[in-house]
Amino acid sequence: MNAEKLRAHAQSKGYSVPKLAAAIGIGKKAMYFKLAGKTEFTQGNISRIAQTLELGDDEIIAVFFERKVS
């Protein structure tokens, strides 16, 4: 999961982290845990985020499924 890309997509659509969390039906603390990699996004979370932020398939893959290489 690439938290930086997700934050960038959210910001470009006018969403802060707490606002995005509310839009997809989870608490802001849960969202911050997911962004920090402490817990994982569920399939439902990913689907709701994709709909909310109007992400295409390539963007979904880039945010949620590509591994960051250091």
N, C-alpha and C positions, 0 to 999 in steps of 0.2 A: 504494500500500500504506500502510495506516495502522498503524504500529508501536504507537502508544499503545493503540489498540483491541485489537490482538492481545495485547499484554501484559496488558491489563485482563481479557480473556476467560480467558487462561491463569491469571492469579492467582485469578480467581473459581473456577476448577476445581482449585486447589491446585498449579499447575505453575509452577516457576521457569523462566527461559529455558533453563538447561542441562538441566533435567528434561524440558521439552517437546522440546528437540532430540533427546535420547536416545529419547524415545517415538516420534518420527517417523523415527528412523534417520539423523540427520545429526550432525556434530560441533557442539560449542557455538560454536566459532569461526565455522563456516559460518553458524550461526543468527544470531550477532551481525552478521555481514556482511550477511545478508539483511534484518535489522531496520533496519540503517543505510542500506539502499538501495544498497549497493555491489554486490550480486548480487541476482538475482531468485529468488523462490520458483518451483519447477517446478509443473506441474499435479499431479504425484504428491505433492509436499510439501503443497500446499494441500488435497488430498483427505485425506491422513493427519492434518493439523492439524484439519480439519473433523470427522473421525471422533473423534479424541482429545478435542477440546474440546466435542463435540456441538453444533456450530454449524449453525444453520438457513441456508437459502438467503439470506435477507436479511442475516444476520450475515456470511456469506462475502463477499457483495458489498460490504458496508460496510467490511470489513477489507482485502480484497485488490484491489478493483476501483474503488472510488470515489476520486477525486482530492481531496486536501486543498486547500482554497482559502484563501489567506491574506488 
